[in-house]
Amino acid sequence: MTTTDIGPVCPPDHKHAAAGTCYNQHGCRCRDCTATRAAAQRARRREKAYGRYQPLHLPARGAQRRLQALIRQGWSQKKLARHLGIPPQRMRQLLAEERITRVWHDRIDQLFGQLWDKVPAHTEHRDLIAYNRTIRYAAARGWARPLEWDDIDNDDAPVRRDRTRSGIDETAVELAVAGTRVHLTISERREAVRILHGYGLTDPDMAKRLELSDRTILRIRLHELRLPANDSPHNSQPAAPAAA
């Protein structure tokens, strides 16, 4: 920055009046930079007075809750990063930052609006592994599903709706199906067996996964659910992955 008879002047390569970078980061106090800064402050005060002010940076809580809810829905961080067009390490940063730019908040909000009522494809074995692992990861951290939030930006906590009308804790069933040790009610055991049977697991495999006896699995599958045995590999679909 040089001084002339009209005051300090920025070098030609500075963007002075085009943005606040020159004033804020370079410490430039030329006439153009100072005037631009003053105009921005006046505009900010005016927007605040009319209740229209939107800061450039926001608390990251709302955006992070949206990402966490999608992960709880089965969308892996890798898949979400792909949707946002960012590398996976940037996704980890977004989940850890205390504040976030409005641009990123709006992008995440838009993605949440697109995916909140959907689950990723998980019929292929590899996709199924990623799907169950993602749900297990999120459930272990207590992250809520999209529908468990009334006001995702401002509520202190989600409204837990895990208990369905049939008395089944869906989170507990999902964890058990993925191979995590969790206490299940009679109804939840029945639901877990039904899901695992659909994956093609045999009775011994289901017994091992749910830590139940073969006799208990037989009773639930045959006498309560009236399902045929998955004894033939030709009758089996890709099995749900066990917890690592």
Biotite code that builds the C-alpha atoms (Angstrom):
import biotite.structure as struc

atoms = struc.array([
    struc.Atom([0.000, 0.000, 0.000], chain_id="A", res_id=1, res_name="MET", atom_name="CA", element="C"),
    struc.Atom([1.311, 3.444, -0.953], chain_id="A", res_id=2, res_name="THR", atom_name="CA", element="C"),
    struc.Atom([0.399, 6.959, 0.123], chain_id="A", res_id=3, res_name="THR", atom_name="CA", element="C"),
    struc.Atom([-0.585, 9.683, -2.332], chain_id="A", res_id=4, res_name="THR", atom_name="CA", element="C"),
    struc.Atom([-1.926, 13.196, -1.987], chain_id="A", res_id=5, res_name="ASP", atom_name="CA", element="C"),
    struc.Atom([-5.415, 11.687, -1.756], chain_id="A", res_id=6, res_name="ILE", atom_name="CA", element="C"),
    struc.Atom([-4.474, 9.168, 0.945], chain_id="A", res_id=7, res_name="GLY", atom_name="CA", element="C"),
    struc.Atom([-3.461, 5.478, 1.053], chain_id="A", res_id=8, res_name="PRO", atom_name="CA", element="C"),
    struc.Atom([-4.010, 3.481, -2.149], chain_id="A", res_id=9, res_name="VAL", atom_name="CA", element="C"),
    struc.Atom([-3.984, -0.314, -2.572], chain_id="A", res_id=10, res_name="CYS", atom_name="CA", element="C"),
    struc.Atom([-1.593, -2.008, -4.991], chain_id="A", res_id=11, res_name="PRO", atom_name="CA", element="C"),
    struc.Atom([-3.224, -2.836, -8.346], chain_id="A", res_id=12, res_name="PRO", atom_name="CA", element="C"),
    struc.Atom([-3.438, -6.548, -7.551], chain_id="A", res_id=13, res_name="ASP", atom_name="CA", element="C"),
    struc.Atom([-5.549, -5.966, -4.422], chain_id="A", res_id=14, res_name="HIS", atom_name="CA", element="C"),
    struc.Atom([-9.282, -6.425, -4.737], chain_id="A", res_id=15, res_name="LYS", atom_name="CA", element="C"),
    struc.Atom([-10.059, -3.665, -2.250], chain_id="A", res_id=16, res_name="HIS", atom_name="CA", element="C"),
    struc.Atom([-13.652, -2.602, -2.821], chain_id="A", res_id=17, res_name="ALA", atom_name="CA", element="C"),
    struc.Atom([-14.619, -5.966, -4.362], chain_id="A", res_id=18, res_name="ALA", atom_name="CA", element="C"),
    struc.Atom([-14.552, -7.820, -1.008], chain_id="A", res_id=19, res_name="ALA", atom_name="CA", element="C"),
    struc.Atom([-13.667, -7.465, 2.643], chain_id="A", res_id=20, res_name="GLY", atom_name="CA", element="C"),
    struc.Atom([-10.558, -9.628, 2.383], chain_id="A", res_id=21, res_name="THR", atom_name="CA", element="C"),
    struc.Atom([-8.246, -6.725, 1.736], chain_id="A", res_id=22, res_name="CYS", atom_name="CA", element="C"),
    struc.Atom([-9.504, -4.772, 4.767], chain_id="A", res_id=23, res_name="TYR", atom_name="CA", element="C"),
    struc.Atom([-9.827, -7.729, 7.133], chain_id="A", res_id=24, res_name="ASN", atom_name="CA", element="C"),
    struc.Atom([-6.824, -9.872, 6.251], chain_id="A", res_id=25, res_name="GLN", atom_name="CA", element="C"),
    struc.Atom([-4.334, -7.500, 4.621], chain_id="A", res_id=26, res_name="HIS", atom_name="CA", element="C"),
    struc.Atom([-4.995, -4.662, 7.036], chain_id="A", res_id=27, res_name="GLY", atom_name="CA", element="C"),
    struc.Atom([-5.502, -2.271, 4.149], chain_id="A", res_id=28, res_name="CYS", atom_name="CA", element="C"),
    struc.Atom([-7.016, 1.079, 5.096], chain_id="A", res_id=29, res_name="ARG", atom_name="CA", element="C"),
    struc.Atom([-7.100, 2.802, 1.737], chain_id="A", res_id=30, res_name="CYS", atom_name="CA", element="C"),
    struc.Atom([-10.078, 4.999, 0.896], chain_id="A", res_id=31, res_name="ARG", atom_name="CA", element="C"),
    struc.Atom([-11.865, 2.362, -1.191], chain_id="A", res_id=32, res_name="ASP", atom_name="CA", element="C"),
    struc.Atom([-11.423, -0.422, 1.393], chain_id="A", res_id=33, res_name="CYS", atom_name="CA", element="C"),
    struc.Atom([-12.490, 1.834, 4.269], chain_id="A", res_id=34, res_name="THR", atom_name="CA", element="C"),
    struc.Atom([-15.567, 3.053, 2.392], chain_id="A", res_id=35, res_name="ALA", atom_name="CA", element="C"),
    struc.Atom([-16.571, -0.503, 1.484], chain_id="A", res_id=36, res_name="THR", atom_name="CA", element="C"),
    struc.Atom([-16.154, -1.618, 5.086], chain_id="A", res_id=37, res_name="ARG", atom_name="CA", element="C"),
    struc.Atom([-18.274, 1.255, 6.372], chain_id="A", res_id=38, res_name="ALA", atom_name="CA", element="C"),
    struc.Atom([-21.001, 0.564, 3.797], chain_id="A", res_id=39, res_name="ALA", atom_name="CA", element="C"),
    struc.Atom([-21.099, -3.119, 4.800], chain_id="A", res_id=40, res_name="ALA", atom_name="CA", element="C"),
    struc.Atom([-21.451, -2.227, 8.467], chain_id="A", res_id=41, res_name="GLN", atom_name="CA", element="C"),
    struc.Atom([-24.301, 0.194, 7.705], chain_id="A", res_id=42, res_name="ARG", atom_name="CA", element="C"),
    struc.Atom([-26.076, -2.482, 5.642], chain_id="A", res_id=43, res_name="ALA", atom_name="CA", element="C"),
    struc.Atom([-25.641, -5.034, 8.429], chain_id="A", res_id=44, res_name="ARG", atom_name="CA", element="C"),
    struc.Atom([-27.100, -2.682, 11.030], chain_id="A", res_id=45, res_name="ARG", atom_name="CA", element="C"),
    struc.Atom([-30.030, -1.928, 8.736], chain_id="A", res_id=46, res_name="ARG", atom_name="CA", element="C"),
    struc.Atom([-30.746, -5.631, 8.148], chain_id="A", res_id=47, res_name="GLU", atom_name="CA", element="C"),
    struc.Atom([-30.603, -6.317, 11.881], chain_id="A", res_id=48, res_name="LYS", atom_name="CA", element="C"),
    struc.Atom([-33.034, -3.473, 12.542], chain_id="A", res_id=49, res_name="ALA", atom_name="CA", element="C"),
    struc.Atom([-35.525, -4.989, 10.101], chain_id="A", res_id=50, res_name="TYR", atom_name="CA", element="C"),
    struc.Atom([-34.928, -8.546, 11.363], chain_id="A", res_id=51, res_name="GLY", atom_name="CA", element="C"),
    struc.Atom([-33.533, -9.689, 8.014], chain_id="A", res_id=52, res_name="ARG", atom_name="CA", element="C"),
    struc.Atom([-29.901, -10.117, 8.950], chain_id="A", res_id=53, res_name="TYR", atom_name="CA", element="C"),
    struc.Atom([-28.392, -13.495, 8.111], chain_id="A", res_id=54, res_name="GLN", atom_name="CA", element="C"),
    struc.Atom([-24.807, -13.962, 9.341], chain_id="A", res_id=55, res_name="PRO", atom_name="CA", element="C"),
    struc.Atom([-22.232, -15.580, 7.083], chain_id="A", res_id=56, res_name="LEU", atom_name="CA", element="C"),
    struc.Atom([-21.407, -18.159, 9.767], chain_id="A", res_id=57, res_name="HIS", atom_name="CA", element="C"),
    struc.Atom([-23.900, -20.137, 11.823], chain_id="A", res_id=58, res_name="LEU", atom_name="CA", element="C"),
    struc.Atom([-23.702, -22.687, 14.636], chain_id="A", res_id=59, res_name="PRO", atom_name="CA", element="C"),
    struc.Atom([-23.034, -26.051, 13.007], chain_id="A", res_id=60, res_name="ALA", atom_name="CA", element="C"),
    struc.Atom([-25.510, -27.945, 15.187], chain_id="A", res_id=61, res_name="ARG", atom_name="CA", element="C"),
    struc.Atom([-28.434, -27.951, 12.758], chain_id="A", res_id=62, res_name="GLY", atom_name="CA", element="C"),
    struc.Atom([-26.344, -29.006, 9.773], chain_id="A", res_id=63, res_name="ALA", atom_name="CA", element="C"),
    struc.Atom([-24.609, -31.699, 11.807], chain_id="A", res_id=64, res_name="GLN", atom_name="CA", element="C"),
    struc.Atom([-27.923, -33.059, 13.078], chain_id="A", res_id=65, res_name="ARG", atom_name="CA", element="C"),
    struc.Atom([-29.113, -33.332, 9.485], chain_id="A", res_id=66, res_name="ARG", atom_name="CA", element="C"),
    struc.Atom([-26.002, -35.263, 8.474], chain_id="A", res_id=67, res_name="LEU", atom_name="CA", element="C"),
    struc.Atom([-26.233, -37.463, 11.561], chain_id="A", res_id=68, res_name="GLN", atom_name="CA", element="C"),
    struc.Atom([-29.893, -38.219, 10.844], chain_id="A", res_id=69, res_name="ALA", atom_name="CA", element="C"),
    struc.Atom([-29.076, -39.255, 7.288], chain_id="A", res_id=70, res_name="LEU", atom_name="CA", element="C"),
    struc.Atom([-26.264, -41.473, 8.561], chain_id="A", res_id=71, res_name="ILE", atom_name="CA", element="C"),
    struc.Atom([-28.733, -43.003, 11.031], chain_id="A", res_id=72, res_name="ARG", atom_name="CA", element="C"),
    struc.Atom([-30.939, -43.674, 7.994], chain_id="A", res_id=73, res_name="GLN", atom_name="CA", element="C"),
    struc.Atom([-28.145, -45.757, 6.460], chain_id="A", res_id=74, res_name="GLY", atom_name="CA", element="C"),
    struc.Atom([-26.389, -43.177, 4.294], chain_id="A", res_id=75, res_name="TRP", atom_name="CA", element="C"),
    struc.Atom([-22.675, -43.617, 4.874], chain_id="A", res_id=76, res_name="SER", atom_name="CA", element="C"),
    struc.Atom([-20.393, -40.626, 5.204], chain_id="A", res_id=77, res_name="GLN", atom_name="CA", element="C"),
    struc.Atom([-18.765, -41.652, 1.940], chain_id="A", res_id=78, res_name="LYS", atom_name="CA", element="C"),
    struc.Atom([-22.107, -41.607, 0.109], chain_id="A", res_id=79, res_name="LYS", atom_name="CA", element="C"),
    struc.Atom([-23.076, -38.260, 1.622], chain_id="A", res_id=80, res_name="LEU", atom_name="CA", element="C"),
    struc.Atom([-19.706, -36.796, 0.676], chain_id="A", res_id=81, res_name="ALA", atom_name="CA", element="C"),
    struc.Atom([-20.295, -37.964, -2.880], chain_id="A", res_id=82, res_name="ARG", atom_name="CA", element="C"),
    struc.Atom([-23.696, -36.258, -2.942], chain_id="A", res_id=83, res_name="HIS", atom_name="CA", element="C"),
    struc.Atom([-22.137, -33.028, -1.691], chain_id="A", res_id=84, res_name="LEU", atom_name="CA", element="C"),
    struc.Atom([-19.206, -33.279, -4.097], chain_id="A", res_id=85, res_name="GLY", atom_name="CA", element="C"),
    struc.Atom([-16.572, -33.234, -1.365], chain_id="A", res_id=86, res_name="ILE", atom_name="CA", element="C"),
    struc.Atom([-13.841, -35.644, -0.205], chain_id="A", res_id=87, res_name="PRO", atom_name="CA", element="C"),
    struc.Atom([-14.645, -37.887, 2.802], chain_id="A", res_id=88, res_name="PRO", atom_name="CA", element="C"),
    struc.Atom([-12.232, -35.991, 5.057], chain_id="A", res_id=89, res_name="GLN", atom_name="CA", element="C"),
    struc.Atom([-14.249, -32.820, 4.484], chain_id="A", res_id=90, res_name="ARG", atom_name="CA", element="C"),
    struc.Atom([-17.344, -34.683, 5.670], chain_id="A", res_id=91, res_name="MET", atom_name="CA", element="C"),
    struc.Atom([-15.558, -35.526, 8.915], chain_id="A", res_id=92, res_name="ARG", atom_name="CA", element="C"),
    struc.Atom([-14.702, -31.846, 9.337], chain_id="A", res_id=93, res_name="GLN", atom_name="CA", element="C"),
    struc.Atom([-18.320, -30.803, 8.815], chain_id="A", res_id=94, res_name="LEU", atom_name="CA", element="C"),
    struc.Atom([-19.376, -33.222, 11.550], chain_id="A", res_id=95, res_name="LEU", atom_name="CA", element="C"),
    struc.Atom([-16.824, -31.765, 13.971], chain_id="A", res_id=96, res_name="ALA", atom_name="CA", element="C"),
    struc.Atom([-16.850, -28.000, 13.367], chain_id="A", res_id=97, res_name="GLU", atom_name="CA", element="C"),
    struc.Atom([-18.527, -25.638, 15.834], chain_id="A", res_id=98, res_name="GLU", atom_name="CA", element="C"),
    struc.Atom([-19.561, -23.102, 13.198], chain_id="A", res_id=99, res_name="ARG", atom_name="CA", element="C"),
    struc.Atom([-20.397, -23.443, 9.535], chain_id="A", res_id=100, res_name="ILE", atom_name="CA", element="C"),
    struc.Atom([-20.867, -21.039, 6.657], chain_id="A", res_id=101, res_name="THR", atom_name="CA", element="C"),
    struc.Atom([-24.408, -20.301, 5.528], chain_id="A", res_id=102, res_name="ARG", atom_name="CA", element="C"),
    struc.Atom([-23.519, -21.708, 2.118], chain_id="A", res_id=103, res_name="VAL", atom_name="CA", element="C"),
    struc.Atom([-22.664, -25.097, 3.638], chain_id="A", res_id=104, res_name="TRP", atom_name="CA", element="C"),
    struc.Atom([-25.680, -24.994, 5.933], chain_id="A", res_id=105, res_name="HIS", atom_name="CA", element="C"),
    struc.Atom([-27.959, -24.441, 2.945], chain_id="A", res_id=106, res_name="ASP", atom_name="CA", element="C"),
    struc.Atom([-26.289, -27.180, 0.890], chain_id="A", res_id=107, res_name="ARG", atom_name="CA", element="C"),
    struc.Atom([-26.698, -29.701, 3.697], chain_id="A", res_id=108, res_name="ILE", atom_name="CA", element="C"),
    struc.Atom([-30.281, -28.588, 4.290], chain_id="A", res_id=109, res_name="ASP", atom_name="CA", element="C"),
    struc.Atom([-31.034, -29.122, 0.598], chain_id="A", res_id=110, res_name="GLN", atom_name="CA", element="C"),
    struc.Atom([-29.483, -32.601, 0.670], chain_id="A", res_id=111, res_name="LEU", atom_name="CA", element="C"),
    struc.Atom([-31.452, -33.440, 3.793], chain_id="A", res_id=112, res_name="PHE", atom_name="CA", element="C"),
    struc.Atom([-34.640, -32.409, 2.015], chain_id="A", res_id=113, res_name="GLY", atom_name="CA", element="C"),
    struc.Atom([-33.818, -34.827, -0.784], chain_id="A", res_id=114, res_name="GLN", atom_name="CA", element="C"),
    struc.Atom([-32.838, -37.869, 1.297], chain_id="A", res_id=115, res_name="LEU", atom_name="CA", element="C"),
    struc.Atom([-34.595, -37.686, 4.674], chain_id="A", res_id=116, res_name="TRP", atom_name="CA", element="C"),
    struc.Atom([-37.335, -40.158, 3.665], chain_id="A", res_id=117, res_name="ASP", atom_name="CA", element="C"),
    struc.Atom([-35.122, -42.465, 1.610], chain_id="A", res_id=118, res_name="LYS", atom_name="CA", element="C"),
    struc.Atom([-32.594, -45.214, 2.348], chain_id="A", res_id=119, res_name="VAL", atom_name="CA", element="C"),
    struc.Atom([-29.656, -46.126, 0.128], chain_id="A", res_id=120, res_name="PRO", atom_name="CA", element="C"),
    struc.Atom([-29.786, -49.248, -2.008], chain_id="A", res_id=121, res_name="ALA", atom_name="CA", element="C"),
    struc.Atom([-28.603, -52.238, 0.031], chain_id="A", res_id=122, res_name="HIS", atom_name="CA", element="C"),
    struc.Atom([-29.625, -55.360, -1.869], chain_id="A", res_id=123, res_name="THR", atom_name="CA", element="C"),
    struc.Atom([-26.070, -56.144, -2.994], chain_id="A", res_id=124, res_name="GLU", atom_name="CA", element="C"),
    struc.Atom([-23.820, -57.753, -0.406], chain_id="A", res_id=125, res_name="HIS", atom_name="CA", element="C"),
    struc.Atom([-21.287, -54.906, -0.253], chain_id="A", res_id=126, res_name="ARG", atom_name="CA", element="C"),
    struc.Atom([-24.009, -52.269, -0.015], chain_id="A", res_id=127, res_name="ASP", atom_name="CA", element="C"),
    struc.Atom([-25.707, -54.273, 2.712], chain_id="A", res_id=128, res_name="LEU", atom_name="CA", element="C"),
    struc.Atom([-22.500, -54.393, 4.734], chain_id="A", res_id=129, res_name="ILE", atom_name="CA", element="C"),
    struc.Atom([-22.078, -50.602, 4.436], chain_id="A", res_id=130, res_name="ALA", atom_name="CA", element="C"),
    struc.Atom([-25.749, -50.000, 5.238], chain_id="A", res_id=131, res_name="TYR", atom_name="CA", element="C"),
    struc.Atom([-25.777, -52.063, 8.451], chain_id="A", res_id=132, res_name="ASN", atom_name="CA", element="C"),
    struc.Atom([-22.395, -50.766, 9.542], chain_id="A", res_id=133, res_name="ARG", atom_name="CA", element="C"),
    struc.Atom([-23.542, -47.178, 9.052], chain_id="A", res_id=134, res_name="THR", atom_name="CA", element="C"),
    struc.Atom([-26.736, -47.687, 11.062], chain_id="A", res_id=135, res_name="ILE", atom_name="CA", element="C"),
    struc.Atom([-24.799, -49.425, 13.825], chain_id="A", res_id=136, res_name="ARG", atom_name="CA", element="C"),
    struc.Atom([-22.246, -46.592, 13.907], chain_id="A", res_id=137, res_name="TYR", atom_name="CA", element="C"),
    struc.Atom([-24.932, -43.905, 14.205], chain_id="A", res_id=138, res_name="ALA", atom_name="CA", element="C"),
    struc.Atom([-27.115, -45.801, 16.680], chain_id="A", res_id=139, res_name="ALA", atom_name="CA", element="C"),
    struc.Atom([-24.142, -46.411, 18.974], chain_id="A", res_id=140, res_name="ALA", atom_name="CA", element="C"),
    struc.Atom([-23.648, -42.631, 19.136], chain_id="A", res_id=141, res_name="ARG", atom_name="CA", element="C"),
    struc.Atom([-27.288, -41.953, 19.868], chain_id="A", res_id=142, res_name="GLY", atom_name="CA", element="C"),
    struc.Atom([-27.915, -40.082, 16.625], chain_id="A", res_id=143, res_name="TRP", atom_name="CA", element="C"),
    struc.Atom([-31.602, -39.623, 15.855], chain_id="A", res_id=144, res_name="ALA", atom_name="CA", element="C"),
    struc.Atom([-33.514, -40.476, 12.710], chain_id="A", res_id=145, res_name="ARG", atom_name="CA", element="C"),
    struc.Atom([-34.946, -37.631, 10.610], chain_id="A", res_id=146, res_name="PRO", atom_name="CA", element="C"),
    struc.Atom([-38.502, -38.171, 11.856], chain_id="A", res_id=147, res_name="LEU", atom_name="CA", element="C"),
    struc.Atom([-37.382, -37.992, 15.488], chain_id="A", res_id=148, res_name="GLU", atom_name="CA", element="C"),
    struc.Atom([-36.815, -34.249, 15.173], chain_id="A", res_id=149, res_name="TRP", atom_name="CA", element="C"),
    struc.Atom([-39.583, -31.680, 15.395], chain_id="A", res_id=150, res_name="ASP", atom_name="CA", element="C"),
    struc.Atom([-37.311, -28.639, 15.066], chain_id="A", res_id=151, res_name="ASP", atom_name="CA", element="C"),
    struc.Atom([-33.926, -29.999, 14.095], chain_id="A", res_id=152, res_name="ILE", atom_name="CA", element="C"),
    struc.Atom([-32.204, -26.620, 14.430], chain_id="A", res_id=153, res_name="ASP", atom_name="CA", element="C"),
    struc.Atom([-33.540, -25.494, 17.793], chain_id="A", res_id=154, res_name="ASN", atom_name="CA", element="C"),
    struc.Atom([-34.831, -28.440, 19.860], chain_id="A", res_id=155, res_name="ASP", atom_name="CA", element="C"),
    struc.Atom([-32.650, -29.520, 22.765], chain_id="A", res_id=156, res_name="ASP", atom_name="CA", element="C"),
    struc.Atom([-33.218, -33.188, 21.974], chain_id="A", res_id=157, res_name="ALA", atom_name="CA", element="C"),
    struc.Atom([-35.140, -35.364, 19.512], chain_id="A", res_id=158, res_name="PRO", atom_name="CA", element="C"),
    struc.Atom([-38.573, -36.748, 20.222], chain_id="A", res_id=159, res_name="VAL", atom_name="CA", element="C"),
    struc.Atom([-37.886, -40.450, 20.514], chain_id="A", res_id=160, res_name="ARG", atom_name="CA", element="C"),
    struc.Atom([-40.398, -42.560, 18.651], chain_id="A", res_id=161, res_name="ARG", atom_name="CA", element="C"),
    struc.Atom([-38.550, -45.873, 18.641], chain_id="A", res_id=162, res_name="ASP", atom_name="CA", element="C"),
    struc.Atom([-41.383, -47.681, 20.344], chain_id="A", res_id=163, res_name="ARG", atom_name="CA", element="C"),
    struc.Atom([-43.939, -48.488, 17.686], chain_id="A", res_id=164, res_name="THR", atom_name="CA", element="C"),
    struc.Atom([-47.567, -49.370, 18.311], chain_id="A", res_id=165, res_name="ARG", atom_name="CA", element="C"),
    struc.Atom([-46.539, -53.009, 18.422], chain_id="A", res_id=166, res_name="SER", atom_name="CA", element="C"),
    struc.Atom([-44.038, -52.230, 21.190], chain_id="A", res_id=167, res_name="GLY", atom_name="CA", element="C"),
    struc.Atom([-40.964, -52.904, 19.034], chain_id="A", res_id=168, res_name="ILE", atom_name="CA", element="C"),
    struc.Atom([-37.830, -50.846, 19.534], chain_id="A", res_id=169, res_name="ASP", atom_name="CA", element="C"),
    struc.Atom([-36.636, -50.555, 15.958], chain_id="A", res_id=170, res_name="GLU", atom_name="CA", element="C"),
    struc.Atom([-33.188, -49.366, 16.982], chain_id="A", res_id=171, res_name="THR", atom_name="CA", element="C"),
    struc.Atom([-32.663, -52.401, 19.206], chain_id="A", res_id=172, res_name="ALA", atom_name="CA", element="C"),
    struc.Atom([-33.785, -54.736, 16.415], chain_id="A", res_id=173, res_name="VAL", atom_name="CA", element="C"),
    struc.Atom([-31.454, -53.072, 13.906], chain_id="A", res_id=174, res_name="GLU", atom_name="CA", element="C"),
    struc.Atom([-28.521, -53.383, 16.273], chain_id="A", res_id=175, res_name="LEU", atom_name="CA", element="C"),
    struc.Atom([-29.291, -57.040, 17.005], chain_id="A", res_id=176, res_name="ALA", atom_name="CA", element="C"),
    struc.Atom([-29.618, -57.854, 13.299], chain_id="A", res_id=177, res_name="VAL", atom_name="CA", element="C"),
    struc.Atom([-26.227, -56.231, 12.720], chain_id="A", res_id=178, res_name="ALA", atom_name="CA", element="C"),
    struc.Atom([-24.711, -58.455, 15.414], chain_id="A", res_id=179, res_name="GLY", atom_name="CA", element="C"),
    struc.Atom([-24.519, -56.036, 18.340], chain_id="A", res_id=180, res_name="THR", atom_name="CA", element="C"),
    struc.Atom([-25.390, -57.460, 21.760], chain_id="A", res_id=181, res_name="ARG", atom_name="CA", element="C"),
    struc.Atom([-28.599, -55.796, 22.942], chain_id="A", res_id=182, res_name="VAL", atom_name="CA", element="C"),
    struc.Atom([-31.555, -56.827, 25.091], chain_id="A", res_id=183, res_name="HIS", atom_name="CA", element="C"),
    struc.Atom([-34.666, -57.685, 23.059], chain_id="A", res_id=184, res_name="LEU", atom_name="CA", element="C"),
    struc.Atom([-38.240, -58.179, 24.095], chain_id="A", res_id=185, res_name="THR", atom_name="CA", element="C"),
    struc.Atom([-40.212, -61.186, 22.832], chain_id="A", res_id=186, res_name="ILE", atom_name="CA", element="C"),
    struc.Atom([-41.718, -59.106, 20.011], chain_id="A", res_id=187, res_name="SER", atom_name="CA", element="C"),
    struc.Atom([-38.313, -57.701, 19.085], chain_id="A", res_id=188, res_name="GLU", atom_name="CA", element="C"),
    struc.Atom([-36.765, -61.182, 18.963], chain_id="A", res_id=189, res_name="ARG", atom_name="CA", element="C"),
    struc.Atom([-39.526, -62.257, 16.606], chain_id="A", res_id=190, res_name="ARG", atom_name="CA", element="C"),
    struc.Atom([-38.909, -59.259, 14.361], chain_id="A", res_id=191, res_name="GLU", atom_name="CA", element="C"),
    struc.Atom([-35.140, -59.858, 14.332], chain_id="A", res_id=192, res_name="ALA", atom_name="CA", element="C"),
    struc.Atom([-35.657, -63.506, 13.342], chain_id="A", res_id=193, res_name="VAL", atom_name="CA", element="C"),
    struc.Atom([-38.039, -62.462, 10.585], chain_id="A", res_id=194, res_name="ARG", atom_name="CA", element="C"),
    struc.Atom([-35.467, -60.018, 9.175], chain_id="A", res_id=195, res_name="ILE", atom_name="CA", element="C"),
    struc.Atom([-32.542, -62.442, 9.405], chain_id="A", res_id=196, res_name="LEU", atom_name="CA", element="C"),
    struc.Atom([-34.613, -65.226, 7.852], chain_id="A", res_id=197, res_name="HIS", atom_name="CA", element="C"),
    struc.Atom([-35.283, -62.870, 4.936], chain_id="A", res_id=198, res_name="GLY", atom_name="CA", element="C"),
    struc.Atom([-31.531, -62.440, 4.541], chain_id="A", res_id=199, res_name="TYR", atom_name="CA", element="C"),
    struc.Atom([-31.254, -66.219, 4.175], chain_id="A", res_id=200, res_name="GLY", atom_name="CA", element="C"),
    struc.Atom([-29.581, -67.131, 7.469], chain_id="A", res_id=201, res_name="LEU", atom_name="CA", element="C"),
    struc.Atom([-30.000, -70.669, 8.749], chain_id="A", res_id=202, res_name="THR", atom_name="CA", element="C"),
    struc.Atom([-31.300, -71.404, 12.238], chain_id="A", res_id=203, res_name="ASP", atom_name="CA", element="C"),
    struc.Atom([-27.803, -71.930, 13.712], chain_id="A", res_id=204, res_name="PRO", atom_name="CA", element="C"),
    struc.Atom([-26.600, -68.700, 12.100], chain_id="A", res_id=205, res_name="ASP", atom_name="CA", element="C"),
    struc.Atom([-29.531, -66.761, 13.527], chain_id="A", res_id=206, res_name="MET", atom_name="CA", element="C"),
    struc.Atom([-28.987, -68.328, 16.939], chain_id="A", res_id=207, res_name="ALA", atom_name="CA", element="C"),
    struc.Atom([-25.353, -67.256, 16.914], chain_id="A", res_id=208, res_name="LYS", atom_name="CA", element="C"),
    struc.Atom([-26.171, -63.756, 15.684], chain_id="A", res_id=209, res_name="ARG", atom_name="CA", element="C"),
    struc.Atom([-28.863, -63.131, 18.301], chain_id="A", res_id=210, res_name="LEU", atom_name="CA", element="C"),
    struc.Atom([-27.148, -65.150, 21.051], chain_id="A", res_id=211, res_name="GLU", atom_name="CA", element="C"),
    struc.Atom([-30.164, -67.431, 21.444], chain_id="A", res_id=212, res_name="LEU", atom_name="CA", element="C"),
    struc.Atom([-30.440, -71.209, 21.540], chain_id="A", res_id=213, res_name="SER", atom_name="CA", element="C"),
    struc.Atom([-31.200, -73.192, 18.393], chain_id="A", res_id=214, res_name="ASP", atom_name="CA", element="C"),
    struc.Atom([-34.398, -74.374, 20.062], chain_id="A", res_id=215, res_name="ARG", atom_name="CA", element="C"),
    struc.Atom([-35.564, -70.792, 20.645], chain_id="A", res_id=216, res_name="THR", atom_name="CA", element="C"),
    struc.Atom([-34.886, -69.861, 17.031], chain_id="A", res_id=217, res_name="ILE", atom_name="CA", element="C"),
    struc.Atom([-36.749, -72.954, 15.822], chain_id="A", res_id=218, res_name="LEU", atom_name="CA", element="C"),
    struc.Atom([-39.743, -72.093, 17.975], chain_id="A", res_id=219, res_name="ARG", atom_name="CA", element="C"),
    struc.Atom([-39.870, -68.496, 16.760], chain_id="A", res_id=220, res_name="ILE", atom_name="CA", element="C"),
    struc.Atom([-39.286, -69.300, 13.097], chain_id="A", res_id=221, res_name="ARG", atom_name="CA", element="C"),
    struc.Atom([-41.493, -72.356, 12.739], chain_id="A", res_id=222, res_name="LEU", atom_name="CA", element="C"),
    struc.Atom([-44.227, -72.082, 15.349], chain_id="A", res_id=223, res_name="HIS", atom_name="CA", element="C"),
    struc.Atom([-44.597, -68.314, 15.700], chain_id="A", res_id=224, res_name="GLU", atom_name="CA", element="C"),
    struc.Atom([-43.657, -67.002, 12.257], chain_id="A", res_id=225, res_name="LEU", atom_name="CA", element="C"),
    struc.Atom([-44.404, -70.196, 10.280], chain_id="A", res_id=226, res_name="ARG", atom_name="CA", element="C"),
    struc.Atom([-41.400, -69.706, 8.047], chain_id="A", res_id=227, res_name="LEU", atom_name="CA", element="C"),
    struc.Atom([-39.550, -72.513, 6.201], chain_id="A", res_id=228, res_name="PRO", atom_name="CA", element="C"),
    struc.Atom([-35.963, -73.284, 7.113], chain_id="A", res_id=229, res_name="ALA", atom_name="CA", element="C"),
    struc.Atom([-33.143, -71.685, 5.137], chain_id="A", res_id=230, res_name="ASN", atom_name="CA", element="C"),
    struc.Atom([-31.140, -74.894, 4.871], chain_id="A", res_id=231, res_name="ASP", atom_name="CA", element="C"),
    struc.Atom([-30.217, -74.714, 1.193], chain_id="A", res_id=232, res_name="SER", atom_name="CA", element="C"),
    struc.Atom([-27.697, -72.177, -0.072], chain_id="A", res_id=233, res_name="PRO", atom_name="CA", element="C"),
    struc.Atom([-29.845, -71.868, -3.197], chain_id="A", res_id=234, res_name="HIS", atom_name="CA", element="C"),
    struc.Atom([-32.647, -70.558, -0.994], chain_id="A", res_id=235, res_name="ASN", atom_name="CA", element="C"),
    struc.Atom([-30.484, -67.906, 0.630], chain_id="A", res_id=236, res_name="SER", atom_name="CA", element="C"),
    struc.Atom([-30.084, -64.233, -0.073], chain_id="A", res_id=237, res_name="GLN", atom_name="CA", element="C"),
    struc.Atom([-26.955, -62.290, 0.942], chain_id="A", res_id=238, res_name="PRO", atom_name="CA", element="C"),
    struc.Atom([-26.717, -62.490, 4.714], chain_id="A", res_id=239, res_name="ALA", atom_name="CA", element="C"),
    struc.Atom([-26.667, -59.454, 6.919], chain_id="A", res_id=240, res_name="ALA", atom_name="CA", element="C"),
    struc.Atom([-23.114, -58.736, 8.107], chain_id="A", res_id=241, res_name="PRO", atom_name="CA", element="C"),
    struc.Atom([-22.203, -59.359, 11.693], chain_id="A", res_id=242, res_name="ALA", atom_name="CA", element="C"),
    struc.Atom([-20.711, -56.651, 13.828], chain_id="A", res_id=243, res_name="ALA", atom_name="CA", element="C"),
    struc.Atom([-16.969, -56.273, 13.461], chain_id="A", res_id=244, res_name="ALA", atom_name="CA", element="C"),
])
